[in-house]
Amino acid sequence: MSEQSYDVIVIGSGPGGEGAAMKAAKEGKNVAMVDKDLRVGGACTHRGTIPSKALRFAIAQMVDTNDSPIFKEQRLNIRLTFSQLRRTAEGVIDRQVNMRRSFYERNDIDIYSGHGRFVDPHRLEVDLRNGMTEILTADSFVIATGSRPYRPDNLDFTLPGVYDSDTILSLDKTPKSITIYGAGVIGCEYASMFRRLKCKVNLVNTRLKLLEFLDDEIIDALAYHLRDRGVLIRHQESFDHIESDGKNVVVFLKSGKQLRTDVLLWAQGRTGNSDKLGLETIDIVPNSRGHIPVNENYQTSHPHIYAVGDVVGYPSLASAAYDQGRFAATHLVTGECEYHLVQQIPTGIYTSPEISSVGPTERELTEAKVPYEVGHSYFKSIARAQITGKTTGMLKLLFHRDTLEILAIHCFGYNASEIIHIGQAIMSQDPPDNTLMYFINTTFNYPTMAEAYRVAALNGYNRVR
């Protein structure tokens, strides 16, 4: 058994691990990357963000093409199966892997493909995929092992037709019906996708409303459009047990309801990948969801061992994880880091239409007794939306009625996750550049979706002046 020494060892090559490894290497550290998968990129690239968003785009392309007047006039109709649509993601994944692997090669970072676990606070035992075992030692470590779908002990995922958000991508055909248990971000995204494939969809929500962290007006819009497309939403339900006969899956709810569909997608949260790292040998204790406790500098109970990304919990976003990795590596190298995640992290929810927001909701501002006002812009009135046919949705500005400071932005509609960043940039400015007047006095290209900011700003300004 050989032994190699490094300044820094990063465990997990997703966004958090990549950010940490690249930052440490560029600061002159001798860095190794340990990842259980053969190809770098982590769950984000192989099982989560990239494949699901590529699948969503492929579905949207097929549906939009079939709905176009030209295809309808010629009575043309494209019918691709779930597996055919999913394969469009493979090329994207390959390009992402090749690009990211080149980052490690250019920065002289050694990659170990295998499972690593701590032997002691400075040694990691790695079972390589080729059957060999390596002992790696380092002055510092960054744990960035990500997360996986939460699987309750009383649900048998080996039963036919039972899937989670990782395994659902292995479907070989489009089901005629599906029950999605869990109406969080993942559940709502997949409900949109499967309904656009004309599947009958049961969306089971354990709470009173969908995505309760969103603004109420956005929640109502999402629920309306899902129902309008035929999704059956069942609120305040809880799971009892399931039965599967190989042809159908029956979900028994505690309310007495029975939902019989071709497949079940379990989408009830995620668990941090901390359980097989040997943390018990170094006295690091994750919480019940597998999240590793860290301080503001992403240090665990051992100051030389850091943890970033989904394995530490909130905000569990790929974009935030990359920044966390960079910030942790900065602290690791210099002993201090003046950078922290932005206070207002934007949400990006890839339902159809998309949802994106930054800042507090109306409900939160009301509870805080902030005197705010609202400016709306409805996409049906925006020329660019009329040209593209993407007229469903709105942009909503929340601003202080006295100072006109932008407090929050909420968007529902096509490309919402892109549109939000214009407002985010203005919100981050210092007064007086972060007020409604920026949008009122700025000339926007016409026709563009960005023009919605000017329309919403004028709408709000007319309420207070």
matplotlib code that plots the C-alpha trace (Angstrom):
import matplotlib.pyplot as plt

x = [0.0, 1.6, 1.4, 1.3, 1.5, -0.2, -0.8, -4.6, -6.9, -10.4, -13.0, -15.7, -15.4, -18.7, -18.9, -17.8, -14.8, -13.8, -13.9, -11.8, -9.3, -8.7, -8.3, -5.8, -3.8, -3.7, -2.4, 0.6, -0.6, 0.0, -3.6, -5.2, -8.8, -10.5, -13.9, -15.8, -16.9, -14.7, -15.5, -15.2, -18.2, -20.1, -23.9, -24.5, -23.0, -24.0, -27.2, -28.7, -28.6, -27.1, -29.0, -32.4, -32.1, -30.9, -33.9, -36.2, -34.9, -35.3, -38.9, -39.6, -38.1, -40.3, -43.5, -42.8, -42.1, -45.3, -47.3, -45.9, -48.4, -46.2, -46.2, -49.9, -50.7, -48.8, -50.2, -46.7, -46.0, -42.7, -43.1, -39.9, -39.8, -38.4, -35.2, -34.7, -35.1, -32.8, -30.1, -29.8, -28.1, -25.3, -23.4, -23.7, -22.4, -19.4, -18.5, -18.7, -16.6, -13.9, -13.8, -13.6, -11.0, -8.8, -9.0, -7.4, -4.7, -3.8, -3.4, -1.4, -4.0, -3.8, -7.1, -7.9, -11.0, -12.2, -13.9, -12.0, -12.4, -10.5, -8.1, -7.1, -7.3, -4.5, -4.7, -7.3, -7.5, -8.7, -10.1, -9.4, -11.7, -8.9, -8.9, -5.8, -5.7, -3.8, -3.1, -3.0, -1.8, -2.4, -2.1, -5.7, -8.8, -12.0, -15.0, -17.3, -19.1, -22.5, -25.9, -28.2, -32.0, -33.4, -34.7, -36.8, -36.2, -39.9, -39.8, -38.3, -36.6, -35.9, -39.6, -40.5, -41.7, -40.2, -37.7, -35.9, -34.6, -31.3, -32.8, -35.7, -33.3, -32.9, -36.5, -36.5, -40.0, -42.4, -44.9, -48.6, -49.1, -46.8, -47.2, -44.7, -44.4, -42.9, -43.8, -40.5, -38.3, -37.5, -41.0, -42.5, -39.9, -40.5, -44.3, -43.9, -41.8, -43.9, -47.1, -45.6, -45.0, -48.8, -48.4, -51.2, -49.5, -50.4, -48.3, -48.5, -47.6, -47.1, -47.6, -50.5, -49.0, -46.4, -42.9, -43.9, -40.7, -41.8, -43.9, -47.6, -48.5, -45.8, -47.1, -50.6, -49.4, -47.5, -50.4, -52.8, -50.6, -49.9, -53.6, -54.4, -52.2, -53.8, -51.6, -53.6, -52.2, -53.0, -52.0, -51.4, -51.1, -48.6, -47.3, -48.2, -46.9, -46.8, -47.5, -46.1, -47.2, -44.7, -47.2, -48.5, -47.4, -50.1, -49.3, -51.4, -51.8, -52.6, -55.8, -57.1, -56.5, -54.9, -53.0, -52.4, -49.9, -47.3, -44.4, -43.7, -41.1, -40.0, -38.9, -38.9, -35.6, -32.0, -29.3, -25.7, -23.1, -21.2, -22.0, -19.1, -16.2, -15.0, -16.0, -16.7, -13.0, -12.2, -15.1, -17.0, -20.8, -23.2, -26.9, -29.8, -29.8, -26.1, -25.1, -21.7, -21.6, -19.2, -18.4, -18.5, -15.2, -16.5, -14.3, -15.5, -14.6, -11.1, -9.8, -7.8, -10.8, -13.3, -16.7, -18.6, -21.6, -24.6, -22.9, -23.2, -26.9, -28.3, -28.4, -27.7, -27.1, -24.4, -23.6, -23.3, -21.2, -18.6, -18.2, -18.1, -15.3, -13.3, -13.9, -12.9, -9.7, -8.9, -9.2, -7.2, -4.3, -4.3, -6.0, -8.7, -11.4, -13.3, -15.7, -18.9, -22.0, -24.1, -26.9, -29.6, -29.1, -31.4, -33.6, -33.9, -36.8, -37.0, -40.7, -42.6, -42.7, -39.6, -39.6, -36.8, -36.6, -34.2, -35.0, -37.9, -41.5, -44.5, -45.4, -41.9, -41.9, -45.3, -44.3, -41.2, -43.5, -41.5, -43.5, -43.2, -45.0, -45.4, -44.7, -45.9, -45.1, -47.2, -45.4, -48.6, -48.0, -44.3, -43.6, -40.8, -43.0, -45.7, -43.2, -41.9, -45.3, -44.0, -46.7, -47.3, -45.8, -44.9, -42.1, -42.8, -40.7, -41.0, -39.6, -39.6, -42.4, -40.3, -36.8, -37.8, -35.0, -35.4, -36.2, -37.0, -37.7, -39.9, -40.3, -42.5, -42.2, -40.0, -36.3, -37.1, -33.8, -31.9, -34.1, -33.7, -30.0, -30.6, -32.5, -30.0, -27.2, -29.1, -30.1, -26.5, -25.6, -25.3, -27.9, -29.0, -28.2, -30.3, -33.7, -36.7, -35.4, -32.6, -35.1, -37.3, -34.4, -32.5, -33.0, -33.5, -33.2, -36.5, -38.1, -36.5, -37.7, -35.5, -38.0, -40.3, -38.2, -39.0, -42.7, -42.8, -40.9, -43.3, -46.2, -44.9, -43.9, -47.4, -48.6, -46.6, -46.2]
y = [0.0, 3.2, 6.6, 10.1, 13.5, 16.7, 20.2, 19.9, 17.0, 17.7, 15.0, 15.4, 17.0, 18.7, 22.6, 23.0, 20.6, 22.1, 25.7, 24.7, 22.7, 25.3, 28.1, 26.2, 25.1, 28.7, 29.7, 27.4, 24.4, 20.8, 19.5, 16.1, 15.4, 12.2, 11.3, 8.0, 8.4, 7.6, 11.0, 14.4, 16.7, 15.2, 14.7, 18.2, 17.0, 13.4, 12.9, 16.3, 19.8, 19.2, 16.1, 17.3, 20.7, 19.3, 16.9, 19.8, 21.8, 18.8, 18.4, 22.1, 22.0, 19.1, 20.6, 24.0, 22.6, 20.5, 23.6, 25.8, 26.9, 25.4, 21.9, 22.1, 23.2, 20.3, 17.9, 17.0, 15.7, 14.7, 11.9, 11.1, 8.8, 9.8, 7.9, 9.4, 12.9, 12.1, 11.0, 14.6, 15.3, 12.9, 15.1, 18.0, 15.9, 14.6, 18.2, 19.3, 16.4, 17.0, 20.7, 20.2, 17.5, 19.9, 22.3, 19.7, 18.8, 22.5, 23.1, 19.8, 18.4, 14.6, 12.8, 9.6, 7.8, 5.9, 6.0, 7.9, 7.6, 9.2, 7.0, 9.8, 13.7, 13.8, 10.5, 9.4, 5.7, 5.6, 2.4, 3.0, 1.8, -0.4, -2.5, -0.9, 1.1, 4.3, 6.2, 9.9, 12.4, 16.2, 19.3, 20.3, 18.7, 20.0, 17.7, 18.4, 15.1, 16.6, 15.0, 12.3, 11.9, 11.1, 7.5, 6.6, 3.2, 2.1, 2.5, -0.2, 1.4, -2.0, -2.4, -2.1, 1.4, 3.1, 5.9, 8.9, 11.9, 10.1, 6.9, 8.5, 9.4, 5.7, 5.3, 3.5, 4.7, 7.4, 6.4, 7.1, 8.1, 9.1, 10.0, 12.5, 12.4, 15.7, 19.1, 20.9, 22.3, 18.9, 17.6, 20.7, 20.6, 17.0, 17.5, 20.2, 18.0, 14.8, 16.7, 18.3, 14.7, 14.2, 11.9, 12.0, 13.5, 13.3, 15.8, 15.0, 17.9, 17.3, 21.0, 23.5, 25.3, 24.6, 26.0, 28.0, 30.0, 31.8, 35.0, 34.1, 35.6, 33.4, 30.3, 31.0, 31.4, 28.2, 26.2, 27.7, 26.8, 23.3, 22.7, 24.4, 21.9, 19.0, 18.2, 17.0, 18.6, 17.0, 19.2, 18.2, 14.5, 12.1, 8.7, 5.5, 2.7, 1.5, -1.7, -2.6, -5.5, -4.9, -3.1, -0.4, 1.3, 2.1, 4.9, 4.5, 7.9, 8.3, 10.1, 6.8, 7.8, 5.3, 6.6, 4.0, 5.0, 3.5, 4.9, 6.7, 9.4, 10.0, 13.6, 14.3, 16.1, 15.1, 13.7, 14.8, 12.3, 12.1, 8.6, 6.7, 9.1, 7.6, 10.8, 8.8, 8.1, 11.8, 12.9, 14.9, 14.3, 15.1, 15.9, 13.6, 14.6, 14.0, 17.6, 18.5, 21.4, 24.2, 27.7, 30.9, 29.9, 26.4, 24.7, 21.6, 20.7, 20.2, 23.6, 22.0, 20.1, 22.1, 21.2, 23.0, 22.6, 20.3, 18.3, 21.3, 22.0, 25.4, 26.8, 23.6, 25.3, 24.5, 28.2, 28.8, 25.6, 26.8, 30.1, 28.2, 26.1, 29.2, 30.9, 27.9, 27.5, 31.2, 30.8, 27.6, 29.3, 32.8, 32.1, 34.7, 35.3, 38.6, 37.1, 35.4, 34.3, 37.2, 37.9, 37.7, 34.4, 34.1, 31.1, 29.4, 26.9, 25.2, 24.6, 25.5, 28.5, 29.2, 30.9, 33.1, 35.5, 37.4, 39.2, 38.9, 38.0, 40.3, 38.2, 38.7, 42.4, 42.7, 40.8, 43.0, 46.1, 47.5, 50.1, 48.6, 49.0, 46.8, 47.3, 44.7, 44.0, 41.3, 39.5, 39.5, 43.2, 43.0, 43.2, 40.6, 38.1, 38.7, 38.1, 34.8, 33.7, 33.4, 35.6, 33.7, 35.3, 38.5, 40.5, 41.9, 44.6, 45.2, 48.6, 50.9, 53.4, 56.3, 55.8, 53.8, 51.3, 47.9, 45.3, 42.2, 40.9, 38.0, 36.7, 33.9, 33.1, 32.2, 32.8, 34.0, 32.6, 34.9, 38.0, 38.0, 38.9, 42.3, 43.3, 41.4, 43.6, 46.8, 45.6, 45.1, 48.7, 51.4, 54.2, 56.0, 53.5, 50.8, 52.5, 52.3, 55.3, 53.3, 51.3, 54.3, 56.4, 53.6, 53.0, 49.4, 47.7, 47.3, 44.7, 42.8, 41.0, 43.4, 46.1, 44.5, 46.2, 49.7, 48.8, 47.4, 50.4, 52.9, 50.8, 50.9, 54.6, 55.6, 54.0, 56.4, 59.6]
z = [0.0, -1.2, 0.5, -1.1, 0.6, -0.4, 0.9, 0.3, -0.5, -1.8, -1.6, -4.3, -7.7, -7.9, -7.9, -4.3, -4.7, -8.0, -6.6, -3.6, -5.7, -8.3, -5.8, -3.7, -6.7, -8.1, -4.7, -5.1, -3.1, -4.1, -4.5, -5.0, -5.9, -4.7, -6.3, -6.1, -9.8, -12.7, -14.3, -12.6, -12.2, -9.2, -9.0, -10.5, -13.8, -13.9, -11.9, -11.1, -12.6, -16.0, -17.1, -15.7, -17.2, -20.6, -20.4, -19.7, -22.6, -25.0, -23.8, -24.3, -27.8, -28.8, -27.4, -28.8, -32.2, -32.2, -31.1, -33.9, -36.6, -39.4, -37.9, -37.0, -40.6, -42.0, -39.4, -38.3, -34.8, -33.2, -30.6, -28.8, -25.7, -22.3, -22.9, -26.4, -24.9, -22.0, -24.4, -25.6, -22.2, -22.8, -25.2, -22.8, -19.9, -22.0, -22.9, -19.3, -18.1, -20.7, -19.9, -16.2, -16.4, -18.4, -15.5, -13.2, -15.8, -16.4, -12.7, -12.1, -9.7, -9.2, -9.5, -7.6, -8.7, -5.7, -2.3, 0.4, 4.2, 7.0, 9.0, 11.2, 11.0, 8.4, 6.5, 4.0, 2.8, -0.8, -2.4, -6.0, -8.8, -10.2, -7.0, -5.4, -2.2, -1.5, 1.7, 1.1, 3.7, 3.7, 5.9, 5.0, 3.6, 2.0, 2.1, -0.9, -1.3, -2.1, -1.4, -2.7, -2.6, 0.8, 1.1, 4.1, 5.7, 5.1, 1.3, -0.9, -3.8, -5.4, -6.2, -9.9, -10.8, -7.7, -8.4, -6.9, -8.7, -9.5, -10.8, -12.7, -15.4, -16.2, -17.4, -20.7, -21.8, -21.2, -18.5, -19.0, -15.4, -12.5, -8.8, -7.6, -3.8, -2.6, -4.1, -3.4, -6.2, -7.7, -7.5, -9.1, -11.9, -12.8, -12.5, -15.2, -17.4, -17.3, -17.8, -21.0, -22.1, -21.6, -18.6, -16.0, -13.0, -9.3, -7.3, -3.6, -1.3, 2.4, 3.1, 2.7, -0.3, -3.1, -2.4, 0.6, 0.6, -2.5, -2.8, -2.4, -5.8, -7.5, -5.6, -6.8, -10.4, -10.3, -8.8, -11.4, -14.4, -13.2, -12.6, -15.9, -17.7, -15.9, -12.9, -10.0, -6.8, -3.4, -0.5, 3.2, 2.4, 4.0, 2.9, 4.6, 2.4, -1.2, -3.2, -6.6, -8.8, -11.5, -13.7, -11.4, -8.2, -5.6, -3.1, 0.1, 1.9, 5.5, 4.5, 3.0, -0.6, -3.0, -6.0, -8.7, -11.5, -13.7, -11.6, -8.3, -8.1, -4.5, -4.2, -0.5, 0.2, 0.1, 2.4, 2.7, 1.6, 4.9, 6.1, 4.5, 5.0, 8.3, 10.1, 13.3, 13.6, 13.8, 15.9, 13.3, 13.9, 11.0, 11.8, 11.0, 7.4, 6.9, 7.0, 8.5, 10.9, 9.9, 11.1, 9.0, 7.4, 6.5, 9.1, 10.9, 14.5, 13.1, 11.9, 9.1, 7.7, 5.8, 4.3, 1.5, -0.8, -0.3, 2.4, 4.8, 3.9, 3.0, 0.4, -1.5, -4.8, -7.4, -7.9, -4.1, -3.6, -6.1, -4.2, -0.8, -2.2, -3.2, 0.1, 2.1, 0.1, 0.6, 4.3, 4.2, 2.4, 4.1, 7.4, 6.7, 4.1, 3.7, 1.2, 2.0, 0.1, -1.0, 1.4, -1.1, -3.1, -6.1, -6.5, -9.9, -10.3, -13.7, -13.9, -17.0, -16.9, -14.8, -11.4, -10.0, -7.2, -5.0, -1.8, 0.7, -0.1, 0.5, 3.4, 5.0, 4.4, 5.9, 9.0, 9.3, 9.0, 6.1, 4.1, 0.6, -2.6, -5.7, -9.4, -11.9, -15.5, -17.2, -20.1, -22.2, -22.6, -23.5, -27.2, -27.1, -25.3, -27.9, -30.7, -29.2, -28.0, -24.4, -22.9, -19.7, -16.7, -14.9, -13.3, -9.8, -8.1, -4.3, -3.3, -0.3, -0.8, 0.8, -0.5, -3.6, -2.8, -4.6, -1.8, -3.8, -7.3, -8.2, -11.7, -13.2, -16.9, -19.7, -18.9, -15.4, -14.1, -16.6, -16.2, -12.4, -12.6, -14.1, -10.9, -8.7, -10.0, -9.2, -5.7, -4.9, -5.6, -3.0, -2.8, -4.8, -7.6, -6.2, -6.5, -8.8, -10.7, -12.3, -14.3, -15.0, -16.4, -18.2, -21.9, -22.6, -26.0, -27.7, -28.0, -25.1, -22.0, -20.0, -20.9, -18.3, -15.6, -16.9, -17.2, -13.7, -12.3, -13.9, -12.7, -9.1, -9.3, -10.3, -7.0, -4.8, -6.8]

ax = plt.figure().add_subplot(projection="3d")
ax.plot(x, y, z, "-o")
ax.set_aspect("equal")
plt.show()
